[in-house]
């Protein structure tokens, strides 16, 4: 009975540690996004004031066109840098949370396999077929999870490549237009 209580306590402790890791990862991502947004808001305010001063200094239509042209590219580049930073923060948080999930799945698999092995040792004669079926089902589930995880990682890598390509294309387009 004492061993069961120890296992229960250990499982609860592990669960609390996992929840703490998930909370810390999420809060770190949120803090990074908040800091990015505050810095971006500050920069937009400063840029807006500088642009307003430059606009007030314009004397003619030619000056206005030149000012508009000079402001377009830096604005797009800053927007792209902001979107890249947001993506990196979200990606880092997602990677951290994925790692926690993978560790939990691995631990559950280890515990289930251990329980099956113990059950097999104590199982009555003739139950080997049932135990083998359960093992097979668990192996199939693990294989499916592994495949889903690989596909998700590939999708993430593809999304990262697409974001980078879109950012590069946008910068080229703005430079060409300017």
Residue frames relative to the residue before (quaternion, step in Angstrom):
aa qw qx qy qz dx dy dz
X 1.0000 0.0000 0.0000 0.0000 0.00 0.00 0.00
X 0.6381 0.5390 -0.3225 0.4453 3.55 1.03 -0.81
X 0.6271 0.5440 -0.3283 0.4506 3.59 1.06 -0.78
X 0.6301 0.5257 -0.3258 0.4696 3.59 1.03 -0.77
X 0.6500 0.5094 -0.3151 0.4677 3.59 0.94 -0.83
X 0.6428 0.5121 -0.3204 0.4711 3.58 1.01 -0.79
X 0.6517 0.5054 -0.3165 0.4687 3.59 0.96 -0.83
X 0.6451 0.5199 -0.3150 0.4629 3.56 0.99 -0.85
X 0.6565 0.5016 -0.3011 0.4761 3.58 0.96 -0.89
X 0.6501 0.5187 -0.3092 0.4612 3.57 0.95 -0.87
X 0.6592 0.5039 -0.3067 0.4663 3.58 0.94 -0.87
X 0.6557 0.5042 -0.3132 0.4667 3.58 0.97 -0.82
X 0.6348 0.5245 -0.3253 0.4649 3.57 1.01 -0.83
X 0.6558 0.5052 -0.3062 0.4700 3.59 0.93 -0.88
X 0.6454 0.5231 -0.3167 0.4578 3.58 1.01 -0.80
X 0.6536 0.5024 -0.3088 0.4744 3.57 0.98 -0.82
X 0.6430 0.5139 -0.3226 0.4673 3.59 0.99 -0.81
X 0.6397 0.5170 -0.3232 0.4679 3.57 1.01 -0.77
X 0.6571 0.5008 -0.3085 0.4715 3.58 0.92 -0.88
X 0.6346 0.5229 -0.3271 0.4656 3.56 1.04 -0.76
X 0.6413 0.5152 -0.3192 0.4705 3.59 0.99 -0.79
X 0.6494 0.5058 -0.3128 0.4738 3.58 0.96 -0.87
X 0.6616 0.5032 -0.3066 0.4638 3.59 0.92 -0.89
X 0.6679 0.4991 -0.3062 0.4593 3.59 0.89 -0.89
X 0.6445 0.5136 -0.3185 0.4684 3.58 0.96 -0.84
X 0.6716 0.4949 -0.2937 0.4667 3.57 0.92 -0.91
X 0.6847 0.4817 -0.2914 0.4629 3.58 0.89 -0.90
X 0.6131 0.5323 -0.3535 0.4646 3.59 1.04 -0.66
X 0.6505 0.5064 -0.3100 0.4735 3.58 0.94 -0.85
X 0.6596 0.5037 -0.3036 0.4680 3.56 0.96 -0.88
X 0.6450 0.5127 -0.3207 0.4673 3.58 0.98 -0.82
X 0.6558 0.5073 -0.3136 0.4629 3.58 0.96 -0.83
X 0.6478 0.5035 -0.3159 0.4766 3.60 1.01 -0.79
X 0.6416 0.5248 -0.3208 0.4583 3.57 0.99 -0.84
X 0.6584 0.5013 -0.3028 0.4728 3.57 0.93 -0.91
X 0.6354 0.5195 -0.3248 0.4700 3.58 0.97 -0.84
X 0.6802 0.4911 -0.2936 0.4582 3.60 0.88 -0.92
X 0.6446 0.5055 -0.3298 0.4693 3.60 0.97 -0.74
X 0.6646 0.4905 -0.3037 0.4750 3.58 0.93 -0.86
X 0.6460 0.5117 -0.3171 0.4693 3.57 1.02 -0.78
X 0.6427 0.5157 -0.3224 0.4658 3.59 0.96 -0.84
X 0.6368 0.5197 -0.3202 0.4710 3.58 1.01 -0.82
X 0.6756 0.4924 -0.2941 0.4634 3.58 0.89 -0.93
X 0.6387 0.5164 -0.3286 0.4664 3.61 1.00 -0.81
X 0.6435 0.5169 -0.3216 0.4641 3.58 0.98 -0.81
X 0.6703 0.4905 -0.2938 0.4731 3.59 0.92 -0.90
X 0.6552 0.5009 -0.3076 0.4746 3.58 0.97 -0.86
X 0.6345 0.5375 -0.3271 0.4490 3.57 0.99 -0.80
X 0.6573 0.4962 -0.3097 0.4752 3.57 0.96 -0.84
X 0.6607 0.4979 -0.3075 0.4701 3.59 0.95 -0.86
X 0.6576 0.5038 -0.3104 0.4663 3.58 1.00 -0.81
X 0.6305 0.5223 -0.3374 0.4645 3.58 1.03 -0.73
X 0.6366 0.5121 -0.3271 0.4748 3.61 0.99 -0.78
X 0.6578 0.5010 -0.3098 0.4694 3.58 0.96 -0.87
X 0.6392 0.5249 -0.3217 0.4609 3.58 1.02 -0.77
X 0.6586 0.5074 -0.3094 0.4616 3.59 1.00 -0.79
X 0.6676 0.5048 -0.2968 0.4598 3.57 1.19 -0.54
X 0.5027 0.6555 -0.4263 0.3686 3.61 1.26 -0.20
X 0.2590 -0.8011 0.5295 0.1040 3.55 -0.91 1.01
X 0.8171 0.0720 -0.0083 0.5719 3.58 1.11 -0.62
X 0.7255 -0.4315 0.3156 0.4335 3.56 -1.37 0.07
X 0.6191 0.5409 -0.3461 0.4521 3.60 0.99 -0.76
X 0.6540 0.5063 -0.3049 0.4722 3.57 0.96 -0.84
X 0.6359 0.5278 -0.3221 0.4619 3.58 1.05 -0.79
X 0.6586 0.5012 -0.3067 0.4701 3.59 0.95 -0.86
X 0.6494 0.5091 -0.3130 0.4703 3.57 0.98 -0.84
X 0.6474 0.5109 -0.3169 0.4684 3.58 0.98 -0.81
X 0.6445 0.5220 -0.3219 0.4566 3.57 0.92 -0.88
X 0.6611 0.5082 -0.2998 0.4634 3.56 0.95 -0.91
X 0.6913 0.4896 -0.2851 0.4485 3.59 0.92 -0.87
X 0.6877 0.4814 -0.2855 0.4623 3.60 1.13 -0.51
X 0.5742 0.6400 -0.3782 0.3430 3.60 1.10 -0.60
X 0.7160 0.4703 -0.2804 0.4331 3.60 0.68 -1.04
X 0.6784 0.4705 -0.3317 0.4565 3.66 0.76 -0.82
X 0.6232 0.5440 -0.3449 0.4435 3.59 1.05 -0.68
X 0.6639 0.4834 -0.3000 0.4853 3.58 0.92 -0.87
X 0.6512 0.5172 -0.3216 0.4528 3.59 0.92 -0.85
X 0.6520 0.4986 -0.3141 0.4772 3.59 1.01 -0.76
X 0.6367 0.5152 -0.3307 0.4688 3.59 1.01 -0.73
X 0.6469 0.5033 -0.3153 0.4783 3.57 1.01 -0.79
X 0.6413 0.5153 -0.3256 0.4660 3.60 0.95 -0.82
X 0.6381 0.5221 -0.3230 0.4647 3.57 1.02 -0.79
X 0.6779 0.4831 -0.3007 0.4655 3.59 0.85 -0.94
X 0.6235 0.5288 -0.3348 0.4685 3.59 1.05 -0.71
X 0.6587 0.5059 -0.3078 0.4642 3.59 0.95 -0.84
X 0.6320 0.5155 -0.3302 0.4752 3.58 0.98 -0.81
X 0.6596 0.5130 -0.3092 0.4540 3.55 0.89 -0.92
X 0.6565 0.5123 -0.3151 0.4553 3.60 0.94 -0.85
X 0.6519 0.5074 -0.3195 0.4642 3.59 0.94 -0.82
X 0.6694 0.4858 -0.2958 0.4779 3.57 0.90 -0.91
X 0.6451 0.5247 -0.3179 0.4555 3.57 0.99 -0.83
X 0.6514 0.5091 -0.3147 0.4663 3.60 0.95 -0.84
X 0.6557 0.4994 -0.3108 0.4733 3.58 0.94 -0.86
X 0.6504 0.5206 -0.3078 0.4596 3.55 0.96 -0.88
X 0.6405 0.5208 -0.3205 0.4645 3.58 0.98 -0.83
X 0.6586 0.5106 -0.3065 0.4601 3.58 0.95 -0.86
X 0.6785 0.4765 -0.2910 0.4774 3.58 0.95 -0.85
X 0.6182 0.5379 -0.3385 0.4625 3.59 1.05 -0.73
X 0.6364 0.5296 -0.3241 0.4578 3.56 1.00 -0.81
X 0.6364 0.5176 -0.3287 0.4681 3.60 0.98 -0.81
X 0.6574 0.5046 -0.3104 0.4656 3.59 0.92 -0.90
X 0.6595 0.5073 -0.3168 0.4554 3.59 0.90 -0.88
X 0.6390 0.5154 -0.3256 0.4691 3.59 1.00 -0.78
X 0.6558 0.5105 -0.3096 0.4620 3.58 0.98 -0.83
X 0.6428 0.5099 -0.3248 0.4704 3.58 0.96 -0.84
X 0.6446 0.5212 -0.3178 0.4603 3.57 0.97 -0.82
X 0.6669 0.4977 -0.2961 0.4689 3.58 0.94 -0.87
X 0.6395 0.5112 -0.3251 0.4734 3.59 0.97 -0.81
X 0.6437 0.5220 -0.3218 0.4578 3.58 0.95 -0.86
X 0.6486 0.5159 -0.3167 0.4614 3.55 0.94 -0.88
X 0.6782 0.4937 -0.2901 0.4607 3.59 0.91 -0.91
X 0.6538 0.5042 -0.3149 0.4681 3.58 0.98 -0.84
X 0.6545 0.5057 -0.3155 0.4652 3.57 0.93 -0.86
X 0.6338 0.5220 -0.3226 0.4709 3.57 1.03 -0.78
X 0.6604 0.5047 -0.3033 0.4659 3.58 0.94 -0.89
X 0.6425 0.5132 -0.3247 0.4674 3.59 1.01 -0.78
X 0.6456 0.5138 -0.3246 0.4625 3.59 0.95 -0.83
X 0.6484 0.4991 -0.3188 0.4784 3.60 0.99 -0.79
X 0.6546 0.5089 -0.3130 0.4631 3.55 0.98 -0.85
X 0.6286 0.5426 -0.3335 0.4465 3.56 1.03 -0.76
X 0.6483 0.5251 -0.3162 0.4517 3.58 1.00 -0.80
X 0.7603 0.3585 -0.1795 0.5110 3.56 1.07 -0.79
X 0.4808 0.6943 -0.4284 0.3214 3.57 1.27 -0.07
X 0.5197 -0.6276 0.4710 0.3378 3.55 -1.11 0.62
X 0.6600 -0.5070 0.3749 0.4083 3.54 -1.23 0.43
X 0.7653 0.3562 -0.2689 0.4639 3.56 -1.02 0.80
X 0.6281 0.5541 -0.3500 0.4195 3.62 1.20 -0.16
X 0.3722 0.7532 -0.4739 0.2636 3.58 1.26 0.10
X 0.6200 0.5559 -0.3429 0.4347 3.58 1.03 -0.75
X 0.6623 0.4988 -0.3038 0.4693 3.58 0.94 -0.87
X 0.6561 0.5032 -0.3120 0.4679 3.57 0.94 -0.87
X 0.6396 0.5176 -0.3166 0.4719 3.59 1.00 -0.83
X 0.6382 0.5214 -0.3256 0.4635 3.60 1.00 -0.76
X 0.6487 0.5021 -0.3187 0.4749 3.58 0.97 -0.83
X 0.6415 0.5179 -0.3209 0.4661 3.58 0.95 -0.86
X 0.6505 0.5186 -0.3065 0.4625 3.56 0.97 -0.85
X 0.6485 0.5105 -0.3138 0.4695 3.58 0.98 -0.84
X 0.6533 0.5024 -0.3145 0.4711 3.58 0.98 -0.82
X 0.6383 0.5190 -0.3252 0.4664 3.59 0.97 -0.80
X 0.6481 0.5093 -0.3152 0.4703 3.59 1.00 -0.81
X 0.6494 0.5079 -0.3153 0.4700 3.59 0.98 -0.82
X 0.6470 0.5112 -0.3157 0.4694 3.58 0.99 -0.82
X 0.6429 0.5185 -0.3157 0.4671 3.56 1.00 -0.82
X 0.6500 0.5082 -0.3118 0.4712 3.58 0.97 -0.85
X 0.6456 0.5105 -0.3197 0.4694 3.59 0.95 -0.86
X 0.6447 0.5255 -0.3165 0.4560 3.57 0.97 -0.88
X 0.6640 0.4995 -0.3006 0.4682 3.58 0.95 -0.87
X 0.6460 0.5079 -0.3170 0.4736 3.59 0.96 -0.84
X 0.6429 0.5247 -0.3168 0.4593 3.56 0.98 -0.84
X 0.6517 0.5093 -0.3116 0.4678 3.60 0.96 -0.84
X 0.6533 0.5055 -0.3122 0.4692 3.58 0.95 -0.87
X 0.6450 0.5177 -0.3228 0.4603 3.59 0.97 -0.81
X 0.6509 0.5022 -0.3180 0.4722 3.58 0.98 -0.81
X 0.6476 0.5073 -0.3216 0.4688 3.59 0.98 -0.80
X 0.6406 0.5177 -0.3233 0.4660 3.58 1.00 -0.79
X 0.6366 0.5223 -0.3218 0.4674 3.57 1.02 -0.78
X 0.6586 0.5023 -0.3066 0.4690 3.57 0.94 -0.88
X 0.6451 0.5087 -0.3168 0.4741 3.58 1.02 -0.80
X 0.6422 0.5160 -0.3245 0.4648 3.58 0.97 -0.81
X 0.6318 0.5225 -0.3336 0.4653 3.59 0.98 -0.79
X 0.6614 0.4990 -0.3052 0.4695 3.59 0.92 -0.87
X 0.6551 0.5107 -0.3097 0.4627 3.60 0.99 -0.81
X 0.6357 0.5138 -0.3307 0.4717 3.60 1.00 -0.80
X 0.6568 0.5048 -0.3123 0.4650 3.58 0.92 -0.88
X 0.6665 0.4991 -0.3011 0.4648 3.59 0.93 -0.88
X 0.6531 0.5065 -0.3143 0.4670 3.59 0.97 -0.83
X 0.6428 0.5140 -0.3251 0.4659 3.58 0.98 -0.80
X 0.6625 0.5009 -0.3057 0.4655 3.58 0.92 -0.90
X 0.6567 0.5078 -0.3113 0.4625 3.59 0.94 -0.85
X 0.6466 0.5190 -0.3231 0.4562 3.58 0.98 -0.80
X 0.6449 0.5098 -0.3212 0.4702 3.58 0.93 -0.87
X 0.6557 0.5080 -0.3174 0.4596 3.61 0.91 -0.87
X 0.6537 0.5223 -0.3087 0.4524 3.55 0.97 -0.89
X 0.6674 0.4893 -0.3045 0.4716 3.58 0.93 -0.85
X 0.6403 0.5150 -0.3281 0.4660 3.59 0.99 -0.81
X 0.6510 0.5156 -0.3066 0.4652 3.55 1.01 -0.86
X 0.6708 0.4948 -0.2974 0.4656 3.58 0.96 -0.85
X 0.6611 0.4947 -0.3120 0.4700 3.55 1.05 -0.72
